[in-house]
């Protein structure tokens, strides 16, 4: 029997075969749990995480609002390191809901996909 996790992992592998981050254009990787959302910028050529953020310390707001704040804070951190262009890796999750809000927050913060 194929589970939801198996389907997500299959989508994830298809995406990761096409999406590669470099130092000039890192990969914005998103991970979502039932309670929290995490985002990080990854340089795949050096196998290095450049920066990461999550909503673990945020207290107020809905999960979608927190996701948008995470996107905006990651964009702010990226701007400090002079990173403006990224490649979006939704990590096998469907592009709606909190994933979409995080992407919109990152775009509003100044990142270009």
C-alpha positions, 0 to 999 in steps of 0.5 A: 500500500502506498502511503501519503509519505511515499507519494511525497517522497516520490514528488520530492525526488523528482523535484530534487533531480531538477533543483540545484542550489549554488552559492550565487543562487541557493536552494530555498528548502521548506519543511512542514510539520503539523505544528511548525514550518522550517526554511533554509537556504542551501548551497548544494555545490559545497553541501552547506546550509547558509541560513535557516529559520523557523516558526518555533519561537513565534507565539501569536497568529495562525499557522499560515501567518507564521509561515509568511513571517518565516518567509519574510525573516528568511528574506531579511537574513538573505538580504543581509548576506547580499543574496537576492535570487534563490531556487524554490524547493518545496520538498515534495509538499504541494504548493498551497496553504502554508508553503504558498504563504512562505513563498509569498512572504519570501517574495515580499521580503525581496527574494526572486524565484 
